Structures are given as C-alpha cells and as structure tokens.
Amino acid sequence: MITLTLVHRLSNLPAQSWTFENQTLIRVGRSADNDVILHSAVVSRHHIELKRRGCRWTLVNLSSNGTYLEDHAIIEVPVTDNMMIRLANSGPQIHIKTGITHFKNLPKPTQTTSGAII
C-alpha cells in the first residue's frame, strides 16, 4: 500500500490524499488520464510515475519542469517512507507514505549469559 498526500505549501497541512493498494504503476500530473490529477499550471500533463517492484517503489520524473527532493532535482529515486517531494520548483508538495519501515538502524540483538536474546 502507498499513500500520496497533497500538502498545503504554507500551512503544511494535508489537503487531499490518495491510497493505492494493488497498483504497480501510479501516474501523477495534470492530465485526466493520471491516477492523481493535480490542477496547477506548473504541473506537467504527465509529471511523475511511481513504479512498484515487489515491495519497493521507485519515483521517476517525467517533467521538464522538474521534481524535487530536499530542494534537489531528481530524475529517478527509490521511494522511502515519509518522503516529501515537490513538483516543479514552486509547485505542489506531495508526502509519500509507503508503510514500509526499514530496520537497518535498529540495534542488533544481543545474547545474555543465560542464552536469552534481548
């Protein structure tokens, strides 16, 4: 499952959300044939695609107006839980929630002298 939330740029509050359960491709843009349609002059007809392979998602920029992650233009990036992107330099912000938590920074389990794992 993946959820895209349009975030109001000034108040940083959610404006609208879309949740997708089984899709392997999600298209975002101004055109009516997209899964997420955004009415903004700076959003391209087909602005981005989100592609799922297994349980991982990839975001692909399709727009000459650009897509930004932490103020850096991106072409193709892996999607991480809770990432925030911006469509075009001054366009709408979208929060992406995948529900997949990565555990690589958790402490490794240790074994006590009695054999218990903590």
C-alpha positions in Angstrom: 0.0 0.0 0.0 1.1 3.5 -0.8 -0.5 6.8 0.2 0.2 10.2 -1.6 -0.9 13.3 0.3 -1.0 16.7 -1.2 0.4 19.1 1.4 -0.6 22.8 1.5 2.7 24.7 1.0 2.1 27.5 3.5 0.2 25.7 6.3 2.0 22.3 5.8 -1.5 20.7 6.4 -2.8 17.8 4.3 -5.2 19.0 1.5 -6.1 15.7 -0.2 -4.9 12.0 -0.1 -4.9 9.1 -2.4 -4.3 5.5 -1.3 -3.4 2.7 -3.7 -3.5 -1.0 -2.6 -2.6 -3.2 -5.6 -1.3 -0.9 -8.3 2.2 -1.4 -9.7 2.2 1.9 -11.6 0.8 5.3 -10.4 0.9 8.4 -12.6 0.6 11.9 -11.3 0.0 15.0 -13.4 -2.4 17.5 -14.8 -4.0 15.2 -17.5 -7.2 13.4 -16.8 -5.6 10.0 -17.6 -3.4 10.1 -14.5 -4.2 8.3 -11.2 -3.6 11.5 -9.3 -4.8 14.7 -11.1 -3.4 18.0 -9.9 -4.7 21.3 -11.3 -1.6 23.5 -11.3 0.0 25.4 -14.1 3.5 24.2 -13.1 2.5 20.5 -13.0 3.1 18.8 -16.4 0.4 16.7 -18.0 2.4 13.6 -17.0 4.7 14.8 -14.2 5.9 11.7 -12.3 5.4 7.9 -12.2 5.7 5.7 -9.2 6.7 2.1 -10.1 6.4 -0.8 -7.8 8.7 -3.8 -8.0 8.0 -6.3 -5.3 7.6 -4.3 -2.1 9.8 -1.4 -3.2 8.8 1.8 -5.1 10.7 4.0 -7.5 9.8 7.6 -8.4 10.5 8.7 -11.9 10.4 12.3 -13.0 8.8 12.8 -16.5 8.6 16.6 -16.5 10.8 19.2 -17.9 9.6 21.4 -15.0 11.4 19.0 -12.6 10.6 17.1 -9.4 12.5 18.0 -6.2 13.5 16.1 -3.1 15.0 18.2 -0.4 15.4 21.0 -2.9 17.5 18.8 -5.3 16.2 18.0 -8.8 15.7 14.3 -9.2 15.4 12.0 -12.2 14.8 8.6 -10.6 15.0 7.7 -6.9 13.9 4.9 -4.6 10.8 5.9 -2.6 11.3 6.0 1.2 8.6 6.1 3.8 7.6 9.6 4.7 9.4 11.3 1.8 8.3 14.7 0.7 8.6 15.8 -2.9 7.8 19.0 -4.8 6.5 19.1 -8.4 8.3 21.9 -10.2 10.4 24.5 -8.5 7.4 26.3 -7.0 4.7 23.6 -7.3 2.7 21.4 -5.0 4.3 19.2 -2.3 3.4 15.5 -2.0 4.1 13.5 1.1 4.6 9.8 0.3 3.8 7.1 2.9 4.7 3.5 2.0 4.1 1.9 5.4 7.4 0.1 4.9 9.8 0.7 7.7 13.5 0.0 7.2 15.1 -1.6 10.2 18.8 -1.1 9.3 19.4 1.4 12.1 18.0 -0.7 14.9 20.5 -2.1 17.4 21.4 -5.7 16.8 20.0 -8.3 19.3 22.5 -9.5 21.9 22.6 -12.7 23.8 22.9 -12.7 27.6 25.0 -15.2 29.5 21.8 -17.2 30.2 21.2 -17.6 26.5 18.3 -15.1 26.3 18.2 -12.8 23.3 17.5 -9.2 24.0 
